[in-house]
Amino acid sequence: MRILRPKLEEFFSGLNIHICCKDEDIEFLGTENSITMSNFRLMKNKFAHVYEFLTSSETHPIEELLKECEITNYSINVPTLNLQTNKCKIISQGSYPTKNLTSNQINKLQNMAITKGYEITDNLNEANWVIGVESVDLFESAYKGIKTTLIKTGLGHNLYQKMFPNGEVLDP
């Protein structure tokens, strides 16, 4: 949501948009106009409108919000990086409601990356290709301009493709 905040603020020019999350996840949103759930409970009556993200079985909740607001173009301009590395990070753990990768899927992805000349790494900071399921790390990597491939195990593949048109989506 942090990555899409500028699109919402542009669309709703003049409004102050605050985003609330679990206390332990506030680091992912940054501090500007972000509120922890515990603080939100104390401040709830100060907001004119509150939109709660609910997970359905068909559409990502952020994608649903964008659709309701009639925001159709939310592609993100990302930098072009020329990283001098051949490291690939595989993200197997997803954000709810994404299913995690199985060990068989992980092995197939590792073999695919190795076949393409990549070395598997556990260090996200040294990777110039990130493969995985929906997660903060995958979306952040795409936002930074790192080559990313989303493995379709959740609801966010349409959101990912619209945000990062150059990103790749694989069906497991």
N, C-alpha and C positions, 0 to 999 in steps of 0.2 A: 504494500500500500504506500510505503514511503516513496517508492520510485514513481508511482502514479500521482502523488500529491500535486506536483506542478500542473498536470493536466486538469485536475479538478479545480485548482485555484484559478487557472486560466479560464475555464468554462464558467465558473461561478465568481467572476471578477467582483471584488469588493466584499466578499464574505470571508470571515475567518473560519477556516476548516480545522477542526481538532480531530485527532485520531486517538482512540483509546485502545489499550491492549492489556493483556495480563501483566502484572507487575514485573515478572521475571523476563518478559520479552521487550521491555521498553528500549533496550539498547539497539534493537533492530530498526526502530522508528526514528531514533534521534530525539532530542529534547524539545525542539521547537514545535509548538502546538501539538505536542503529544502528551497524553495523560495516562497514568496507570489506572487500572480498574479500581484500586482502593481509593485513589483521589477522585475518580469520576463519581463514585457513589456519594461523595460529599458535595460535589459541584453540579450534579445532574440538573438541578432546577435552574441553573444559570444559562442553559443552552436553549435556543429557540426551537431547534429540531435535532432529534437524535435518530440516527439510522443504525440499526443493528444488523450485522452480517450473520445470516443464517445459512447453514450448509444444506443444500438440497441434494438429490441424487443425480442431477443432470447438469447443473451449471455451477461454475465457480462463483462464490458470493460476490467477489469484487467485479467479475464480469457482469453479474446481474445488476449491480449498482450502476455500472457504466451504461448498460442497456436502458435501465429505467430513466437515467439522466439524458438519454439520447446522445451520448458521447460515442461516436463511431470511430474516430481516429485517435488511437492512443499508442501509436508506435513511438518508441523511444529512440532518440538520436544517441548513438553510442560512439565512443572514440574507436579509431582503428589502432590496434596494438600490434607491434612487431616484436613479440617476445622471442628471445633467442633460446628457446628450450623445446624439448620434445617430450614434455611431461604431461600425463593425463591423470586427472583425478576422477574417480567414480564415486558418486554420492548415492548410497544405497538406502538411506533413511529419509523418508519424506515427511512433509508437514501434513497434518490431518486435513482432509480425508484420503490422502494419497497412500497407496499400498507400497510397502517397502519392497525392494528387489529381493528376489530369491537368490540363493547361492548359485544356482544354475544360470540365472540371468547375469549375475555378476561375472561369472566365469566367461560367458559368451562376450560380454562387453570388454573384458580384459583382453581376450583373444582378438577381438576386432581392433582394439587400439594398438596392440602389439603388432598385428599384421600391417597396420598403417604406419608403423615406425615409431610409435610412442612408447615411452617407459611409464609404467604405472607408479604413481606417487600417492602418499597419504597427505602431503602438504599442499593444501589448496593454493597457497601463495606462490608456489613455483609452477603451477599448471598453466599451460596455454590451451588446453582443451579440457572442459568439464562435461562429463556425461552423468546424467542421473535423473532422479525423480524430482517432482516439485519440492522445492526447499528454498529457504532463504539464500543458502550458498549458491545454488544454481542461478536464481534470478539476479543476485548481486554480481555474479561472474559475468552474466550476459550484459548487465548494465555497465560494467567496466570495459566491455569490448572484447572479452575473452570468448573464444569459440565455445559454444555450448550445444549440447544435444539433450533434449528432454525425452526421457523414457515415459511413455504414456501409461500411467498407472492410476491416475486420479482424474480430477475435473478441470485442471488448469491448462490443458494443452492448447485450447483455443485462445485463452488469455495470453499465454506465452507467445504464440505465433503472431498475435496482433501487436503485442508489445515489442517483440523482437523478430521482425519479418525475415531476417537473415539466419535466425536460429533453426535448428533441425529438430524434428520430432520423429521418434521411432516408436512403433507399436511392438511391445515385447513379444 
